[in-house]
Amino acid sequence: IQITPQDAKVWLLKPDRLGSNDMKLAYGRYRLRIERSNFITFDQWIELNKPEQDLKIEMKPATRSSNQNYEITEATEHSIINQPPDVQKFPLIIKTDPPQTEIWLIDLEKNYKLGMELPRGFYRVRVKANNYETLEQSVEVKPDASPINITLNWIEPNTKMVFVRIPGGSFLMGSSPNQINYNSDESPEHQINVSNFMIGKYDVTFDQWDACVAAGACNYRPDDENWGRGNRPVINVSWFDANKFISWLNRQNNRQFRLPTEAEWEYATRAGTTTIYWWGDIMERGYANCHGCGSQWDNLRTAPVGSFSANKWGLFDMVGNVWKWTCSEYTNSYNGSEERCINKDSKNLRVLRGGSWYNLQRWMRSASRYRDLPNNRNNYT
């Protein structure tokens, strides 16, 4: 925006925030207000409809007699177009899971109604429902738009664990011998089909485990090594311990909980990526807690859950911090057991995934595998 005089104050009234002469905004309608003492205030709706648009405004002194408060001229061929009084509107159709939600249009400060018509542009919405995580996101109104599907994360009422819905699909599981730090048990690379499922947004915490203890369903209270309980990941739990916790969840809810299969775990960790790590092919700071990952907890202790970036599907700590039990039996090469759960009474080796605060960077790879006996307990699992 080129303004005369240059020291005028720029406001965006919809949304309500202080603006500047150079702003990056989504397509849509905005109410622009420009103020300067001794000049007549500019207050007008504008429409942004091109990738780069310029506006030149010359304000009129308040003492001058004029039929126009300000002058607007085109600075370039991509000028902002004044909003016509009868702007064309299009329906906004939002479908949510769960169906019973409250949808609030943040910019317009009003409740959403199915099929309501709005001018073309982007709008911020807030979606809420009981026992679900509140979500805020942008939605676009445009001609011939498809319905917008929004899925909320479910909150388990007893532990407040948050569960993310993972879409079904297929992926290439494992790694090839030419990958850095390859292990032979990651072969053969093979295509896997995965159905929809839900998985915890974070590792199970001490608070959540202690809720099971308080309910009398878990008779074992794991040691925290004096690192702190609360929202740190629970440690010193065996595979059998984990399944007692899961049995309690199943009794409390009308849902079927279990540990993920090894295939489901790698699919959720990769989140659609094919790189060595879920964030890329190079180890970077800010993504995990491990020996050499660059965090303040490296090779010392666990970090509170959610201390690092989530992957593209919104899952935290899928690698590092603590090893994660899966429900699958370990074999030294893939033979189909990675797609199913082992008999709960079996004493065979179980697959562990993800690496921990204690392990080197190589164990943060999406394809890395480890194993342990189901009755073992330690401070990195």
URVEN-V483638 format. One record per helix or strand of 2 or more residues. SS is the DSSP state (h for helix, s for strand). FROM is the first residue (numbers start at 1). TO is the last residue. If there is no record, write none. Layout:
# URVEN-V483638
<<SS;FROM;TO> <SS;FROM;TO>>
This chain:
# URVEN-V483638
<<s;2;4> <s;9;14> <s;16;18> <s;28;35> <s;42;48> <s;56;59> <s;70;73> <s;81;82> <s;89;91> <s;94;97> <s;102;105> <s;110;111> <s;117;119> <s;121;128> <s;135;141> <s;148;151> <s;154;155> <s;162;166> <s;169;173> <h;184;186> <s;190;194> <s;197;200> <h;206;214> <s;232;233> <h;239;252> <h;262;270> <s;324;329> <h;337;339> <s;350;353> <h;361;364> <s;370;372>>
